[in-house]
Amino acid sequence: MPLSAQDVREKFARFRILVVGRANAGKTTLLQKVCNTTEKPEIFDGEGNKIDADVVKSSVDRGYHDISNELVFRSNPGFVFHDSCGFEAGGEDEFKKMKEFVSKRASARKLNERIHAIW
């Protein structure tokens, strides 16, 4: 018997999604639309500590992100987004970081720490 949406919500307190795309391609704007909000996401480090948005603003504006940081919208706290850091032509370093992140998250023992979708 397939799981219902309620069953999935009970099993996974938070659904984790990696968003992949070029820097400044509008990934955050797209997430705002999906989450039905105009607010900026709250940003948390890998340990769950909130990061002051002003501290990372200049790097975010330039399209640089730490893929391990968690982006959470208050309107949809059940979703945790990770930004791929952008893929540029010949950007092997970004691709390598993304592959390492996915490998690490895919082998996580706790389901809530795994990547559940890549978009």
Contacts in CASP RR format, 6 or more apart in sequence:
PFRMAT RR
TARGET T0000
AUTHOR 0000-0000-0000
METHOD contacts of the structure
MODEL  1
MPLSAQDVREKFARFRILVVGRANAGKTTLLQKVCNTTEKPEIFDGEGNK
IDADVVKSSVDRGYHDISNELVFRSNPGFVFHDSCGFEAGGEDEFKKMKE
FVSKRASARKLNERIHAIW
3 11 0 8 1.000
8 15 0 8 1.000
11 111 0 8 1.000
12 111 0 8 1.000
12 112 0 8 1.000
12 116 0 8 1.000
13 78 0 8 1.000
13 112 0 8 1.000
14 77 0 8 1.000
14 78 0 8 1.000
14 79 0 8 1.000
14 80 0 8 1.000
14 112 0 8 1.000
15 78 0 8 1.000
15 79 0 8 1.000
15 80 0 8 1.000
15 116 0 8 1.000
15 117 0 8 1.000
16 79 0 8 1.000
16 80 0 8 1.000
16 81 0 8 1.000
16 82 0 8 1.000
16 105 0 8 1.000
16 112 0 8 1.000
16 113 0 8 1.000
16 114 0 8 1.000
16 115 0 8 1.000
16 116 0 8 1.000
16 117 0 8 1.000
17 79 0 8 1.000
17 80 0 8 1.000
17 81 0 8 1.000
17 82 0 8 1.000
17 115 0 8 1.000
17 116 0 8 1.000
17 117 0 8 1.000
17 118 0 8 1.000
17 119 0 8 1.000
18 67 0 8 1.000
18 81 0 8 1.000
18 82 0 8 1.000
18 84 0 8 1.000
18 98 0 8 1.000
18 101 0 8 1.000
18 102 0 8 1.000
18 105 0 8 1.000
18 115 0 8 1.000
18 117 0 8 1.000
18 118 0 8 1.000
18 119 0 8 1.000
19 27 0 8 1.000
19 30 0 8 1.000
19 31 0 8 1.000
19 81 0 8 1.000
19 82 0 8 1.000
19 83 0 8 1.000
19 84 0 8 1.000
19 119 0 8 1.000
20 84 0 8 1.000
20 86 0 8 1.000
20 87 0 8 1.000
20 98 0 8 1.000
20 118 0 8 1.000
20 119 0 8 1.000
21 27 0 8 1.000
21 84 0 8 1.000
21 86 0 8 1.000
21 87 0 8 1.000
22 86 0 8 1.000
22 87 0 8 1.000
22 88 0 8 1.000
23 62 0 8 1.000
23 63 0 8 1.000
23 64 0 8 1.000
23 85 0 8 1.000
23 86 0 8 1.000
23 87 0 8 1.000
23 88 0 8 1.000
24 63 0 8 1.000
25 86 0 8 1.000
27 83 0 8 1.000
27 84 0 8 1.000
28 40 0 8 1.000
28 41 0 8 1.000
28 71 0 8 1.000
28 83 0 8 1.000
31 41 0 8 1.000
31 71 0 8 1.000
31 73 0 8 1.000
31 81 0 8 1.000
32 38 0 8 1.000
32 39 0 8 1.000
32 73 0 8 1.000
35 73 0 8 1.000
35 75 0 8 1.000
35 76 0 8 1.000
35 79 0 8 1.000
36 75 0 8 1.000
36 76 0 8 1.000
37 73 0 8 1.000
37 74 0 8 1.000
37 75 0 8 1.000
37 76 0 8 1.000
39 73 0 8 1.000
39 74 0 8 1.000
39 75 0 8 1.000
40 53 0 8 1.000
41 71 0 8 1.000
41 72 0 8 1.000
41 73 0 8 1.000
41 81 0 8 1.000
42 50 0 8 1.000
42 53 0 8 1.000
42 71 0 8 1.000
42 72 0 8 1.000
42 73 0 8 1.000
42 74 0 8 1.000
43 50 0 8 1.000
43 51 0 8 1.000
43 53 0 8 1.000
43 56 0 8 1.000
43 69 0 8 1.000
43 70 0 8 1.000
43 71 0 8 1.000
43 72 0 8 1.000
44 50 0 8 1.000
44 51 0 8 1.000
44 69 0 8 1.000
44 70 0 8 1.000
44 72 0 8 1.000
45 51 0 8 1.000
45 66 0 8 1.000
45 68 0 8 1.000
45 69 0 8 1.000
45 70 0 8 1.000
46 68 0 8 1.000
46 69 0 8 1.000
46 70 0 8 1.000
48 70 0 8 1.000
51 69 0 8 1.000
56 65 0 8 1.000
56 69 0 8 1.000
59 65 0 8 1.000
63 85 0 8 1.000
63 86 0 8 1.000
64 85 0 8 1.000
65 83 0 8 1.000
65 84 0 8 1.000
65 85 0 8 1.000
65 86 0 8 1.000
66 85 0 8 1.000
67 82 0 8 1.000
67 83 0 8 1.000
67 84 0 8 1.000
67 85 0 8 1.000
67 97 0 8 1.000
67 98 0 8 1.000
67 101 0 8 1.000
68 82 0 8 1.000
68 101 0 8 1.000
69 82 0 8 1.000
69 83 0 8 1.000
70 80 0 8 1.000
70 81 0 8 1.000
70 82 0 8 1.000
71 80 0 8 1.000
71 81 0 8 1.000
71 82 0 8 1.000
71 83 0 8 1.000
72 78 0 8 1.000
72 79 0 8 1.000
72 80 0 8 1.000
72 81 0 8 1.000
73 79 0 8 1.000
82 101 0 8 1.000
82 115 0 8 1.000
84 94 0 8 1.000
84 98 0 8 1.000
85 94 0 8 1.000
85 97 0 8 1.000
85 98 0 8 1.000
86 94 0 8 1.000
87 94 0 8 1.000
87 95 0 8 1.000
87 98 0 8 1.000
88 94 0 8 1.000
102 115 0 8 1.000
102 118 0 8 1.000
105 113 0 8 1.000
105 114 0 8 1.000
105 115 0 8 1.000
106 114 0 8 1.000
106 115 0 8 1.000
108 114 0 8 1.000
END
